[in-house]
Amino acid sequence: MPHPLPAWRPPVLLKASLACHLLAAALPLAVPAAWPWAVTLLVVNHAVLTAAGLWPRSHWLGQNMTRLPAAAIARREIALTIDDGPDPEVTPAVLDLLDAAGARATFFCIADRAAAHPALLQEILRRGHSVQNHTQRHSHRFSLLGPRGFEREIRTSQASFTRLTGSAPTLFRAPAGFRNPFLAPVLHRHGLALVSWTRRGFDTRERDPARVLERLTDGLAAGDILLLHDGHAARSAAGRPVVLEVLPRLLQRCAAAGLRPVTLPEALAGREPPLETIR
């Protein structure tokens, strides 16, 4: 029998937010003339919560994996993460490039796209890579959902990936990394850990492969989580998906630096990421 998950514990910011709301409700009752201060307190509190949700690498709203653990760093590992696929044009070429370098990656897939290309999803797994959850539809309104909306989205996408791959994902990435305070308890309930990144190339909008490569490799070190895209990939001046021009050079630099690209589950082997804060 699997062990039940421990109760979700809200982070300090959310506890402070609750205290702010209680104080804002009590203050005008005790001192009616103080209502402008209560309103100001609520405005400031919500501004801080919004900023935390719009900062993908923030830990203020709960657990968020931005680097690999110490054991992976000691093994000189990094994690390549590939978002927004699978894409029938780009993903097979990405897989070939990874194979040529002996590298492994984690594909944060959109469940609707995965359902449209199940054979490609199976090919990702067959080649030794990891498939994880990047929502059902990749809605631009994802970060505006409430508890019921998050529950519906996460439950549906987990069921989709379980049906398509035979196992439920354990890792989750929000679209663009944006979220709000209601997401963390839903992820916890489904045994998912939130993953963002250490550095990203902005390869969905940047058409210059050299600039994407520079963003990814400036200060590159063991433990980094790198973000690229096989779906929604920008095109270079030559008309090729930018990821296909960046990836060979990125993998060469990793090899030259003695860094080994592994899947996130490999890097986290022996840990239970949904049950602890990973920084």
N, C-alpha and C positions, 0 to 999 in steps of 0.2 A: 504494500500500500504506500503511495507517495505521501510524504510528509506535508501537512497543510502549511500554506504560507503564513508567516507571522503577520499580525495586523500592520497595515500601512501606518507609518508615523509621519505626520506632516513636518516639513522643514521649518526652521526658525522663522523665516519670512512669513509663512502662512499663519503661524501662531501669532506673530506680531500683528498681522493683518486683522485677525479675529479680534485681538485686543483693541485695535484702532476702531473697529466697527462698534464694539461694545461701548467704548469711551465716547464715540460720536453720538451714540443713541442716548447715553446717560447724561452727557454734559448739558444739553438744552433743558432737560427735565430739572436738573439741579440749579442751573443758572440760565434762565431763558435768553438773556442778552448775549450769551456765548454761542448762539447757534451759528454765526459766521465762522467761528473757529472750528466747530464740528464739521461744517461743510468743507472747509479748507483741509482738515485732516483727512477726510475721505478722498478728496481730489488728489492729494499728494500720495496717499496710499495706493490708489488705483493707477496713478502714473508710474509708481515703482513696480507694481505687478505687471503692467503692460511692458515696461522696459525689460523686465526679466524674461518675459515671454518672447520678445523680439530679439533677444540676444541668444543665438543658438547654443553658445558654449557656456551659458550661465548654469550654475548649480543652485540658484536661489529658489527654484520651484521644485527641487527634489533631485534625486539621483540623475546623473548625466555623465556618460562615459566620454571623455574628451582625449584620453591617452590610454595606452595599454598599461597593465599592471607591472609592478617591479620585476616579476619573474620573466615576463616577456622582454622587457628592456634588457635584462641581463643576458638573454639569449640573442640579442641584437635583432629583434623582430620589429616589423612595422605592419600596418594593416592597410591594404588598398581596398577602398569601398567604392562600388560602382552603383550609381542610383538611376532610377526612373525607367528601367527596362522591364522585361526583355524587349529588345528591338531586333526584328528579323534581319535588318541590314547590318547594324553595328555590332550587336552582341557576338555573333560568330567570329568576326574579325578580332574582337577583344579577346575572346577565348583562345584564338590561335596565337596571338601575341603573348599572352600569359603562359601558354604551353611552351612556346619557344624559349622563354626565359626561366622555366621551371618555377614560376611564381603562382601563388594562390591568392584569391581575392574573395571578398564578401559582396554579394549582389543584393542590394536593397531594392526589391522588385515591387512594382505596383500590381496588386492582385488581379485587377481587370486585364492588364496586359499579359500577365502570366497565364490567365485562363484562355486568352486568345492565342497563345503560343506555347501550349503545354510541352511539346517535344523539345523546344528550345530551353525551357526551364529544366527539363530532365537532363539535357546536354550539359548545362551549367553544373549540375550535381555530379554527373558522370565523370566530368573532368576534375573533380576533387575540390570544387569551390563550394561556398556556403550561400544559401538563399535565405534572406531575412525579410521582415515586414516593413514596407514603405507605404502603407495604407491600401485601401481598396481602390480608390479612384484618384488619389493625389489632388484633392480639391484645394483650390486657392483659399477657400473659406475654412480650411481645417482648423486653424488656430482660433476661430470664432465659435467653435462648437462648445456646447455645454456638456454636463455629465452624460445625459442620455445620448447625445450625438456621438460623443467619443465612444461610449459603450457599444453603440450600434456599429460604428466604423471598425473598431478593433475586433469585436466579436466576429463580424462578417469576414474581415480580411484574414483573421486567424483560421477560420473554418475553410476559407478558400485555399490557403497555402497547405493546410493539413490534408485536404482532399487531393491537391495536386502533387504533393511531395511525399506524403505518408507520415510527416511529422510536423508538429507545430513550431513555428519560429520562437526563438527566445530573445531576439533583439529587435528593436524598433527604431526607425528614424522618421521624424515628422517632416512633412513637406517644407523645404527651405529651413528646417530647424525651428520653425515658429510654433509656439504652443501657448497654453494658458494654465492657470492653477488646477483646472479640473482634469488634466490629462494624467498626471502621475498616479493617482489612486486607481484609475482604470487600467493603466499598464501593469501596475502591481497585481491587480486582481487576475490578470491573464498571464502572469508569470513572465512579463516582458521587461527588459532593461532598455532605457533610452540611450541611444548612441548619437553623438554629433561627430566632431572631428577636431583634429589639431590644426590642420591647414587645408585649404581648398583652392582650386584653380579657377573657379568661375567659368568653367568651360561650356556652360549653356548660353553664355552671352559674349564671351571673349573669343574673337576669331583668330587671334595671333597665338599660335602654339608656343612660341618662345616665351611670351608673357605668362601663359598658363604654367609652363614648366618652371619658370622662375618662382612663381608663387608657391609651387609645391615643394621646391627643393631648397629654398632659402632657409638655411638653418635646419635642414632635414636631419632627424636624429632617431635613434632607436626609441620605440614607443609611440611614434607618431601614427595618427589615423588620418589617411589622405582621402579626399573626396573628389571623384570624377564621375562622369555620366555617360552611359551608353544610350539612354533615352533623352530626348530633348537636346541632343548635342548640337552645339554651334558648328558652323562650317568654316573651314579655313579659306584663304584666298584661292586655293586650288580646288575648292569644292568638296573636300574630304571632311568627315567628322573630326573635330579637333582632337578628341580622345585618341584617335588612331594615329595621329602624328605625335602626340605627346607621350603616349605609353611606352614605345620602344626606348626613347631617350631617358624617361623616368626610370625604367627598369635597369638600364645600363648604369645610371648614377647610383641606384641602390646597390647594385652588385659591386661597383667600385668602392663604395663606402662600407662594404661588408654587412649590409642590411638585408634581412630575409623577409620578403613579403609572405605573410601567412593569413589564413582566415581568422576572423574574430573569435570563433569558438576554439580554434587552436591556441590562440594567444591567451584565452581565458581558461584553458584546461585546468581543472582542479578547483575552479571557483564557481560560485553560484551568483552570476551578476544581477539577477532580479532582486536578490535578497539583501543587498548591501549598497552603500554609496560608493560609486567608482569614480575616482577623480584622476 
